[in-house]
Amino acid sequence: MALKEPPFSIGIEEEYLLVDRESYALARAPDRLMNDCKAELEGQVSPEFLQCQIEIGTRVCANVSEAREDLKRLRATVAKHAKTYGLAPIAASCHPFADWKEQHHVDKDRYNDLKRDLAGVVRRMLICGMHVHVGIPDPDTRIDLVNQLRYFLPHLLALSGSSPFWQGDDTGLASYRLTVFDNLPRTGLPPHLSGWSEFDRSVQALVDIGVIEDSSKIWWDLRPSSRFPTIESRICDVQPRLEHTIGLAALTQCLARMLWRLKAKNQRWRLYDNFLVAENRWRAQRYGIAGGLIDFGIGEIVEFPQLLEDMFLLIEQDAEALGCTIEVEATRGVLETGISADRQRAVYHDSIQAEKPKEYALQDVVRHLIEEYHADL
């Protein structure tokens, strides 16, 4: 009997930073702003750990086109209400010049518990990410796809890097965010698991001891969601441009379907040890799309344009079936414009070449991020 195809429904969560429109420094989200957003967005918006952050989540969407429209509505609504208070959202994983020591967390039980449990580590969490959910009802299938999809997490990370600056300095990394996030426990690549029962037993062992309350405290780069019948990719930096978010979401959805398609034919993607996949994760974190990734099948570093074309071939029929061929192929545009980290650096270097002081050059980067946030609305 043929396997029943999962719905591959899609949901996207994004975290934004709020900045002052005049100084471009981080700003606290006023209670009235949060209330205005909540009144219009009906449970799709919430505060994040820090007072300068705001989080949104789309509805469960049947396809990428639905996700685009919902995300556009969410982004536009946050921007509209933020403007009322002289603020603007930016969708970058690190603010170019903010100091984490000057930020304060939201006074809610959940965040107070995090501060108590994670101490100084969580105070540095001045970072934002994006999460992509793909609907997979069967628990064992979720674990099977997580095991295989690990291989492609560095590819998604390389395309998403949006955090080159930290506290006013160019870190040399495409995604500095991960260097901060990886200090938390229970992060990084997911381990290989034999099935849902092993995952459930492992989580329950920590719950029974009292270390965590539930699987929402498992912060792997890819995990079975704690709330929904989905796999949840958490590897990507948040994207300044809405269309780039949609492209990454489409790639994630198509890769999941491609791997399920292999499973339906009693095949699978070769499983590599996390030690090897982590090397590609580091290369993506450091170089973005500029350094290439290791193809472990041929034992060589392959330049990213070729990797992307290879990926397109793998998921061609999946993109067609899911109705997102245009969104998938649009990710080629990032090869021409550069990822966000490249674009931010270009703005900074142009400002320095124009003999602007470093402080003003960094403000120009924030101005650029505001413009990109609004570009696709």
Secondary structure as GFF3:
##gff-version 3
##sequence-region A 1 377
A	DSSP	beta_strand	10	20	.	.	.	ID=ss1
A	DSSP	alpha_helix	31	41	.	.	.	ID=ss2
A	DSSP	beta_strand	45	47	.	.	.	ID=ss3
A	DSSP	beta_strand	53	57	.	.	.	ID=ss4
A	DSSP	alpha_helix	64	84	.	.	.	ID=ss5
A	DSSP	beta_strand	87	90	.	.	.	ID=ss6
A	DSSP	three_ten_helix	100	102	.	.	.	ID=ss7
A	DSSP	alpha_helix	109	123	.	.	.	ID=ss8
A	DSSP	beta_strand	130	135	.	.	.	ID=ss9
A	DSSP	alpha_helix	139	149	.	.	.	ID=ss10
A	DSSP	three_ten_helix	150	152	.	.	.	ID=ss11
A	DSSP	alpha_helix	153	160	.	.	.	ID=ss12
A	DSSP	beta_strand	165	166	.	.	.	ID=ss13
A	DSSP	beta_strand	169	170	.	.	.	ID=ss14
A	DSSP	alpha_helix	177	181	.	.	.	ID=ss15
A	DSSP	beta_strand	187	188	.	.	.	ID=ss16
A	DSSP	alpha_helix	196	209	.	.	.	ID=ss17
A	DSSP	three_ten_helix	215	217	.	.	.	ID=ss18
A	DSSP	beta_strand	219	220	.	.	.	ID=ss19
A	DSSP	beta_strand	222	224	.	.	.	ID=ss20
A	DSSP	beta_strand	230	233	.	.	.	ID=ss21
A	DSSP	alpha_helix	242	264	.	.	.	ID=ss22
A	DSSP	alpha_helix	274	287	.	.	.	ID=ss23
A	DSSP	beta_strand	293	295	.	.	.	ID=ss24
A	DSSP	beta_strand	300	302	.	.	.	ID=ss25
A	DSSP	alpha_helix	304	322	.	.	.	ID=ss26
A	DSSP	alpha_helix	325	329	.	.	.	ID=ss27
A	DSSP	three_ten_helix	330	332	.	.	.	ID=ss28
A	DSSP	alpha_helix	333	337	.	.	.	ID=ss29
A	DSSP	alpha_helix	340	353	.	.	.	ID=ss30
A	DSSP	alpha_helix	358	375	.	.	.	ID=ss31
###
